[in-house]
């Protein structure tokens, strides 16, 4: 739970600093080139699955 909160906070702060203050120091975080500091190492894989409607 704490990790999710910290991740959300770091992304939110980066967003507001970028778009309200013009600070581009966290641009890599916003574009996905860099992960938030407290995110565990997980593979960068997105799985897509289609479930046929009944």
Buried (B, 14 or more C-beta within 10 A) or exposed (E): EEEEEBBEEBBEEBEEBBEEEEEEEBEEBBEEEEBBEEEEEEEEEEEEEEEEEE
